[in-house]
């Protein structure tokens, strides 16, 4: 796995070789100057014995300022280049991740959890950015610092150099000890934050249910528990960090004390000049930071590799529903005929078939109702028509084309599925209605709204079509949301419309009028899944489902004149209407 992750790192960095090369050359130049400046300081201090004129002081000071300024400028360039690579990889990887997730099966998104996906798209990508920016810069800088600085220190005094860096293993050990703990604490904090985000998202989406059942207190307590868990994780991380940094400062001070203590003896013996001691102090201070940072860098590297695995887990997840390599691209209009031949569907880990060998044929322009008890498989059939669930070859046909052989983009452009809870975005009514065709004119939006019997409602809104519907259409009633979703389906040029209980919140009279409008003005094939038998009665034919099978088929008049499930359902609906009236 480690080798695989290193290969991934190389793949991510390969498009940015130029920036990394220039950044690396800048780092080499910075480290050369970092060695040269203390040597200049050594020379200046040792020359003090000879005496200085004001001109000498000015010249030497100016030279040091120039070197320090150049070093700072080049260091800034190197940081911008290398950190910029991390940012560029983060942006491109986030786009790749988003594009990939849009291609996943809906069931996968629901299984992994929205909060988990968001965490991977934010926190994990930040870890990868640090891995490919900060970590690379830090490791390279540390390697170069020791490569250039140690020889310079040894050339001044090998004994003092040995004692000065003898404390560094303790620095690394301390960082390693605390760093591993900090990685675990950071993961716990990250997990707690993910749980908080998921709860907030669920509660905002289900705010109506919370209020209906009076569960505000329960949700407050749940949030409080998660919030405290996040607080504790954050405090533990801060406590570890606040303990570690004073320890590192103390250990680095010991290194300087050893250097001064032993260096004083070397000065008295005459084996070391004052300038040499000053240069060694500058070199030691220069090595302390990258040495201490090395532990954090390694921890960041490990954390980044874990995040790489989490991101790759998503990117390597291939959707089960996808185009075949030789998928058919239909470049001509279709008539809109649908046919099922012994169609069966069984979900994973389920012993029962949701659809059990159903067969039917819907002619072009025909309006067919699909009715049956709750859980009999009606919604699964609707999802199968747009290949939102896996289906076998040779079971479902559109104009004699096996739908499994068609491009998904084409298939879903031919079939407009309107679910019971049509998702509305936090946009205006106009943007929601023309979501399937963002370039549609306002006149076309108005026409679609009119055909869906939404015009009178829109006139009653203060801002008309410019009304913001709120998150998931919260400002609209159930019927208005459904008719807005239907308007969206009518606007796009889909030959087939599947209404999956999409008129459940609309009265029977309005539902029947909408169906007649679709038939007379749009000439579309319609499959209406409904529990409203009065609306289904207006359809050309009715298919009756039970336990995943089609058990009856015919017109409304034929079905109520013979014993069976449809007749009993019709009688129950009429009895219920009489009681309510």
N, C-alpha and C positions, 0 to 999 in steps of 0.2 A: 504493500500500500504506500509506503514512504516514497518508493521510486516513482510510483504513479503520480503522487502529488507533486514531486519535483518536475515531472514531465508536464504536468498541468501548469505549474508556475512558468516554465519555459514557454509554453504555448501562449499564455496570457501576455508575456513580455515580448514575444517575438515581433509583433507589429511596431514596437517602440524601441527598436535597437538603436536608432540614431540618437534619440534623447538620452538613452542610458549610456551610450558611448561618450557623448559630450559631457554628461554628468559625471561619469567616472574619471575622465581626463581632468575635469575641474577639481574633483576630490584629490587627485594625485598632486595637482599644483598647490592646493590648499595645504596639504600635509608637508610638502617641500618647504613652503613658506613658514609653516608652524615649527619646523626644525631650524630654519634659517634665522628667525627672529630672536629666539633665546641665544643663539650663537652670537648675534650682533650685540645683544645685551651683555653677554659675557665679555666681549671685546671692549665695550664701552666702560664697563665697571673696572676691568683690569687696567685700562688706560687712565683711570682717574689718578693713579699714583704719579703719572707724568705731568698732570696739570692740564687744565682746559681753558681755552679762551671762549668768549661768548659766541664767536663765530663757529667754533667746534661744536658747542652745545646745540646751537641752532641747526647746524647741518645734520648732526647725528639724530636729533629729535625729529627733524623733518623726514629723514630717511626711514626711521622707525614708523612714523605716522603713515608714510606712503606704503610701506610694506603691509602694515596692519589694515589699511584701507583697501588695498588690492585684495588681500586675503579675505576680508569680509565680503567684498563685492563678488568674488569668485565663489565663495561658500554659498552666498545667496543664490547665485545662478544654479549651482549644483543642487541645492535643496528644491528650488522651483522646478527644475527638470525632473528629478527623481520623484518628488511628491506629486508632480503633475502626471507622471506615468500612472501612479496609483489611482489618482482621480479619474483618469481616462479609462483605465481598466474597470473601475467601479461603475462608471456611467454605461459603458458598453455591455458589461456583464448584467447590470440591472435591466437594460433594454432586452438583452437576450433572454433573461429569466422571465420577464413579463411576456414577451412574444411566445415563449415556450409554454407558459401557463395558460395562455389563451387557447392553445391547441390541445389542452388536456381534456379528458372526459369530465363532465360535470360531477360524476360520482366521486372521482379522485379528489377534486377540490373540496367537496363536502367531507370526505373521509379524513384528509390530512388536517383540516381546520384552518379557518381564515387567519386566526391569530398567529398560528405557527408559520404560515406562508409569509405573512407580513414581517415577522421577526427575521426570517431568513433573507427577505428582500431588503432589510434595513440593517439590523445589527450584524448579521453574518457578512454582508457585503462591506460594512465598515471594517470588520476584522480582516477581510481580504485586502482592502485598500491599505491598511496599515502593514500587512504582510508584504505587499508589493511596492510600498513606498518607504515608510519608516524603517522597516526591518532591513531591506536591501541597503538603504543609505547607512544605517547604523552598523551593520556587519562589515560593509566595505570600509567605512571610516575607521572602525576599530582595527581591522586588519592592516590598513595603511598606516594608522597611527603607531602601532607597534613596529611595523616594518621599517619606518623611517626614524622613529624616536629612540628605540632601544640602541641601535648602533651609535647614535649621537651621544647617548648617556654613557655607554660603555667606553667611548673614546675619551670622555672626561674623567671617569673614575669607575672601574668595574665593581669594586667593593661596595661603594656607596649605592651604585645602581642595584646591586643584589639586595641590600637591606631595604632600599626604598620600595622595590616591587614585591618584597617578601610578604607584605600584608595583602596583596591583591588576591591570592587564593581565598583568604578569609572573606574578602569583599564578594567574590563570586559565590562562595558557599552560602553566605548570608542572603544574597539576592536569590539564589536557587531555592533556598529553604522557604523564604517568604514569597517568592514569585510563584511557586507551585500552589501555595495556599491562595494567593490572590487570583490565580486563574480559576480555581474551583469556586471561589467566592464571586468572581465576576460572572461565571456561568449561572450560579444560583440567582444572582441579581437579574441576569438576562431572562431566565426562566420566569421569575416572579413578575417581571415587567410584561412578558408575553401573556401571562395569565391575566394580568390587570387589563391589558389592551383587549383581550378577547371578551372579558366580562363587560367592559364598557361598550364594545361594539354590539354584543348580543342584547344588552339592556336597552340601548338606544333603538335598535331594530324592533325589539319587542316591548316598547314602552306602553303600548295600548294594553297588551295582555297583563303587564305588571299592575296597571291601574285598575283594570277590570276585576282582577282577583285580589286587589289590595295587598300586593306583596312588596311594597316599597321598603318596609322595614327589613324584610328578609334579604332583599338585594343590597340594602345598606350594610347589613351585617356581613354578607358575603364579600362585599367590596372592602369593608374594614379589615376583615381577616387577611385578604390578599394584600392590601395596602400595608398592613403591619409586617407581613412577610417580606415585602419589598423593602420597607424601611430597615428591617433587621439585617437583610442581606447587604444593603448599601452601607449601613453603619459598620458592619463587620469588615467590609472591604476598606472603608476609610480608616478604621482602627489599625488594620494591618499595615496600610500604607504609612500612617502617621508614626508607627513604631519603626518601620524599616528605614525611612529617610534619616532620622537622627542617628541610627546605628551606622549607616553608611558614612555620614559626616564624621562621626567619631572615629571610625576605622581609617578614613582618609587622613584625619588629623594625626593619627598614630604614625602613619607613613611619613608625614612631614616632620614630626618630632624626631623620629629615628634619623632622618636625613640631616636635620640640624645638629642633633646630639653627636652623631658620628662624624659629621662634616666638620664640626668645630675642632675635633681632634686632628683631622686631616689638615685643617688650616694651620694649626699650631706647629705641625710637623713640616709644613711647607710643601706637602705633596699635592695640595689643592689650592687654587686661587679663589679669591672672593667671587670673582666673576664666574668661575666654574660652579661654585656652590649655588649662586643665584640661578644659573642656567639649569642646573639639576632640579632646583625647586620648581622652576617654570615647567620643566618636562614632566615632573611628577604630577603637578596639578593638571597638566594636559592629559595625562593617561588615566587619572582617577575617574573622570566622567565617563569616557567610553567603556572603561572596565566595569564600573557599576551598572552602566546602561546595558552591558552585554547580557546580564541575567534577564532583564526585562525584555530585551530583544529576542532572546531564545524563547521566553514564555509567549511573547507576541507571535513568534514564528509558529509555535505549537498551536496556539489558539486559532491562528489564521488557517492552519492546515485542517483543523477540525471544521472550521467554517467552510473551507473548500469542499470537504466531504459532504457537508449538508447541502451546499449549493449543487454539487455534482449529482447528489441523490435525486434532486428535482429534475436537473437537466437530462439525466439518464433515464428518467421515467418516460417511456414511450406510451402514447395513448393507444388504447386497444382499438379505438374506432378511428381509422385514418384511410386516406386514399390508397388504393392499390397502385403498384408501379405502372400498370397499364390501364389506369382508370379512363373511362370514356368521357370525352368532353362533348356535350351536346350543343351544337351551334345553330340549332333551329328551334322554332317554337314547338311546344308540346301541347297535346290536346287536353291532358289532365286526367287520364284514366288511371285508376289504381286497382291493383289486384293482389290478393294474398293467397298463397297456396301452401296449405299445411304449415302455417307459421307457428313456431313454438319458441318460447323464451323462458329461460330459467336463470335467475340471478345466482351469483356465487354464494356458496354456503346455504343454499336453499334446497330443500328436498322437493318442493312443489313447483310445478310449472306455472308461471304467471300467465302465459298464453299457451294453450294446449291444442296445437294442430288446427288453428282457425283458417277458414278460407272464405273469401268474399270477392266481389267485383263491384267497383263503383265507376259508372260511366262518366264521360266528360260532361261537365255542366250539371251533373246530378247533385242534389242536396240529400244527404243520407244522415240519419240520426243513429247514434250508438248509445244504447241505454242498458242499464243493469244495476245490480246492487253495488254498494260500496266495496271496493277491494276485488272486484271481479276481473280486473285487468284492462279497463278502458284507457286509463292514462298511459299504461305501458305500451298499448297499441299506438296511441298518439305519438309517443316518443320514438317508437320504432319507425314510424313513417319518415321522420327526419333523421334517422340513424343516431338518435341520442342514446340508444342502447344497442348492444351488439346483436346482430341477427345473422342467421345462416344464409349462405348463398341459395338462390333458387326459391326463395320463400315470399319475397315482396317485389312487386313490379310496378314501374311507372312507365306507361305507354310501351309496354313490352320490354322495357329496359330493366334488368335486374338492378335494384338500387344499390347493391353492394359493389357493382361495377362502375357506378357513376362517381364523379368528383363530388366530394362533400359540399364544396362551395356551390356547385350547380344544383345539386339536389335541394339544398336548403334555400336556394333562390326560387325554386319552383314551388316549394311547400312552405307556407307561412303558418307557423304553429302559435296559437294564442292560448297560453295557459290560464288557469283560473285566477292565479295571482300574477297578472302581467307586471313585470318589473318596470317601474318608472324611475327615471334618473332625476337627480336634483337639478332640474333645468326647467325651462318654460314649457308650456303645453306644446308650442310650436316645435321645439327641439325634440320633445318626446315623440310627437306624432311622425316627424320626418326622420327618425333615428335610422330607419332602414335605407333612406335616400336623403342624405344631408343637403343635397343641392335642390331638393324639390321646392317649387314655388309656393308662395303663400296661398295662392288660389287653389292649388292642388291639396294643400293641407286643409283648407276650409271645406273643400269638396269631400275629402275623406271623413272629416269630423261630421259633416252633414249626413252622409250615408250611414254613419255609426250612431245617428241620433244623439249627437253630442253638441249640436249647434246651440240649442236653447240654453244648455248649461253654461256654455262659453259666454253667451251674451250676458248671463247673470254675474259673471266674474268682473270685478272692477277693472282688471287689466286685460280682459279677453284672452286671446291666444298668448299674450305675453305673461300670463299668470305663472308664477313659480309654484310648482306642485309640491315642493319639499322632498325630503328624503323618502324614497319608495312611494311617492305620491300621497304622503300623509295628510295633505290638506284637502284631498278629494274623498268623496264617498266611495264605497265599494263598487257601486254601479258606474260611477264616473271613471274610476280607475280601469274597469274592464272595458268600457267603451273607448277610452283613450288608447288602450292597448289594441283594440279592434281597429280603430282609426289608423294606427301604425301599420297593421297588417294589410288594410285595404289600400293604403297609399303605395306600397311596393307592388310591382307587377308580378305577383305570384299567381300561378294558374290554380293552385290548390290552397284552400284555407282549412285548417284543422282547429276547431274551437273546442278546447278541452275544458268543458264547464265554464267557458269564458263569458257566458251570459247568465251565470247563476244569480248575480245580484241585480239583474234586469227583469222587469215584470214580463209576463208571458206575451202580452200584446206588443210591447216594444221589441221583444226578441223575435217574434214572428214577422214583424214589419222589417226588421233588419235582414232576416233571412230572405225575404221576398225581394228586397232591394238588391242584395248580393246576386240573386239568381237572375233578375230581370235586367239589371244595368251592368253587371260586371261579368256575367257568364262564367263564373268560376265554379270549380268542383268544390263542394263543401262537405266535410265530415264534422257533424256537430255531436260532441259528447256531452250529454246533459242528463240531469235528474228532473228537468222540467218537461214532463210528458206532453203538456199542452203545447209547448213550443215544438217538441219533436213531432207532434201530430201534423204539423204543417209541412213536414219534409216529404220528399218524394218516396223514400223508403225508410224503414227502421230495421236496424240490426239489434238483436237482444242478446246480451252476454251474461254468462253466469259461470263462475269457477273456471275462467280462462277459456271458455268455449262459446261459440255462437250457437245458441239453441233455438232461436226463432228469427225469421226474416219475412218482411212483407210491408204492406202499407198499414197505416194506422187502422183503417176500417177493417182490413182483413184480420189483423192481430186481435182486435177487441171482440171479434165475433167467434173466436175459438179459445178454448181453455189453454192456459199457459201462464208463464211468468209475466208477460206484458199485460195481459188482461187483469191479473191480480194487482199489479203495480198501478194500473190506470184506475181501478176501482178504489184503491187506497188513497190515491191523490184526490179523486173527486170527493170521497168521504171527508177527507181533511179540509178541503175547500168549503164544504157545506158547514162543517163545525166552526170554521173561522168566520164564515159569513153570518 
